[in-house]
Amino acid sequence: MEDLPEVSGKEPVTPRTDEEKAKVLNRLKRIEGQVRGIQKMVEEDRYCVDILVQISAIDSALNKVGHSLMERHTHHCVADAVKKGEGEEAIDELMKVMKHFTK
């Protein structure tokens, strides 16, 4: 299995709704705020463990966003490919993404 390209050039089978986009963007903005908080902690020379706890929280939050996107991808893009008889390629792509995600 080869690596996935950074940008596939593909588009979602079913475009995200405005509500779906808003949920993901809100989560990412919260994560962005957490990252800024960690930057401030480093600038203030805060205790290492406190910083590491915050890094762990960001990692967890990013994983939740990723799992949410992966679930949607499976239900829409992969399911559509399977229905069209193109499931093998879509499943291979999904498995590559999952391997990247679990590193």
PEQUI-V323153 format. One line per field, one symbol per residue. ss: DSSP state (h for helix, s for strand, l for the rest). burial: b if it has 16 or more other C-alpha atoms within 10 Angstrom, else e. A space follows every 50 residues. Layout:
ss: ???
burial: ???
This chain:
ss: lllllllllllllllllhhhhhhhhhhhhhhhhhhhhhhhhhhllllhhh hhhhhhhhhhhhhhhhhhhhhhhhhhhhhhhhhlllhhhhhhhhhhhhhh hll
burial: eeeeeeeeeeeeeeeeeeeeeeebeebbeebeebeeebeebeeeeeeeee beebeeebeebeeebeeeebebbeeebbbbbeeeeebeebbebbeeeeee eee
